[in-house]
């Protein structure tokens, strides 16, 4: 069986290494020819590239782009370390955000399908809302729903009568 080489821009190899936060030494032990890949002297095999993508937590398709992409956080980003902002989001952060967005999309569709009542506090605040006002408003809204032992019987919605009781929604 012939060896299939993967034509990858060497800058994308360097980008994936930097983005992953994995030490170059650790990757060099796993991929002895990685420095040659970075210099453009040798192309990895498709199998090596798949393993490299897993090791650096990089979607393999991104390694075939012409130029390294900009990793942007798709939500407001207020993270700081000391007084400085991190230079780029970690793959873990991006995975977590994207997973949360997928779950939000799923729940939004599920709630619409089941004719859920809107939750009154969603969308009630903005980035310009005073923190004390936000906390006071939230406490006022929720105080009747909580006891010293925890929440009263809170449910996010009441299922519609249209949902069959013999399904996974029972």
C-alpha positions in Angstrom: 0.0 0.0 0.0 1.5 3.4 -1.0 2.3 6.0 1.6 0.0 9.0 1.3 1.7 12.3 2.2 -0.4 15.2 3.4 0.6 18.6 1.8 0.4 20.9 4.8 1.5 24.5 5.1 4.4 24.4 7.6 3.0 27.5 9.3 -0.1 25.5 10.2 2.0 22.9 11.9 3.6 25.7 14.0 0.2 27.2 14.6 -1.3 23.9 15.9 1.7 23.4 18.2 1.5 26.9 19.7 -2.3 26.7 20.0 -2.3 23.4 21.8 0.0 24.6 24.6 1.8 21.2 24.3 5.5 21.4 24.7 7.6 21.0 21.5 9.7 18.4 23.3 6.6 16.2 24.1 5.5 16.4 20.4 9.0 15.8 19.1 9.1 12.5 21.1 5.8 11.4 19.5 6.6 12.8 16.1 10.4 12.6 15.4 10.1 14.4 12.0 8.1 17.3 13.3 10.9 19.8 12.9 11.2 18.8 9.3 7.4 19.3 8.9 7.7 22.8 10.4 10.6 23.7 8.1 8.7 22.4 5.0 11.4 19.8 4.3 9.1 16.8 4.6 5.3 16.3 4.6 3.7 14.1 7.2 1.8 11.0 6.1 -1.9 11.2 6.4 -1.8 8.9 9.4 0.8 11.0 11.1 -1.2 14.1 10.4 -4.3 12.5 12.0 -2.3 11.6 15.1 -0.8 15.1 15.2 -4.2 16.6 15.0 -5.4 14.5 17.9 -2.3 15.3 19.9 -2.7 19.1 19.4 -6.5 19.0 19.6 -6.8 20.6 16.2 -9.6 19.7 13.8 -7.7 17.9 10.9 -9.5 20.0 8.3 -7.9 23.2 9.7 -4.5 21.8 8.9 -5.3 21.9 5.2 -6.1 25.6 5.2 -3.8 28.0 3.3 -3.2 30.2 6.4 -3.6 29.7 10.1 -7.0 30.9 11.2 -7.7 33.4 14.0 -9.1 31.7 17.1 -11.8 34.1 18.3 -14.0 33.6 21.4 -17.6 33.8 20.1 -18.9 35.5 23.3 -17.8 38.6 25.2 -14.4 37.7 26.7 -13.5 39.4 30.0 -10.7 37.0 30.9 -7.5 38.5 32.3 -4.3 37.2 33.8 -2.9 39.9 36.0 -3.7 43.0 34.0 -3.2 41.4 30.6 -5.6 39.5 28.4 -4.6 36.0 27.2 -3.2 36.1 23.7 -5.4 33.4 22.4 -8.2 31.1 23.7 -7.2 27.6 24.6 -8.7 24.6 22.7 -10.4 23.6 26.0 -12.1 27.0 26.3 -13.3 27.0 22.7 -14.5 23.4 23.0 -16.4 24.3 26.2 -18.0 27.4 24.6 -19.0 25.5 21.4 -20.5 22.6 23.4 -22.5 25.1 25.6 -23.8 26.8 22.5 -24.8 23.5 21.0 -26.7 22.6 24.2 -28.4 26.0 24.2 -29.5 25.5 20.6 -30.8 22.0 21.4 -32.7 23.3 24.5 -34.1 26.3 22.6 -35.5 23.9 20.0 -36.8 21.5 22.6 -38.5 24.2 24.6 -40.2 25.6 21.4 -41.3 22.1 20.4 -42.8 21.6 23.9 -44.3 25.2 24.0 -42.3 26.1 27.1 -43.1 29.3 28.9 -40.4 31.9 28.5 -38.1 32.3 31.6 -38.6 35.9 32.8 -35.0 36.7 33.6 -33.5 35.7 30.3 -32.5 38.8 28.4 -33.5 41.1 31.3 -29.9 42.3 31.8 -27.2 43.9 29.6 -23.5 44.5 30.0 -24.3 48.0 31.2 -26.6 46.9 34.0 -25.2 47.8 37.4 -24.0 44.8 39.3 -25.9 45.7 42.5 -29.1 46.3 40.5 -28.7 43.0 38.7 -28.2 41.1 42.0 -31.1 42.8 43.7 -33.4 42.2 40.8 -32.4 38.6 40.6 -32.8 38.0 44.3 -36.2 39.7 44.3 -37.4 37.5 41.4 -36.1 34.3 42.9 -36.8 34.9 46.6 -40.3 33.5 46.5 -38.9 30.3 44.7 -36.3 29.4 47.4 -36.5 28.3 51.0 -33.6 27.8 53.4 -33.5 24.2 52.3 -33.2 25.1 48.6 -35.5 25.6 45.7 -39.2 25.1 45.9 -40.5 22.9 43.2 -39.0 24.6 40.3 -39.4 23.3 36.8 -38.1 25.0 33.6 -41.4 24.4 31.8 -44.6 22.4 31.9 -44.8 19.9 29.0 -47.4 20.6 26.5 -50.4 18.2 26.2 -49.2 17.6 22.6 -46.2 15.6 23.8 -47.2 11.9 24.0 -46.7 10.4 27.5 -45.5 7.2 26.0 -42.3 8.8 24.7 -38.9 9.7 26.2 -40.7 12.8 27.6 -42.7 10.8 30.1 
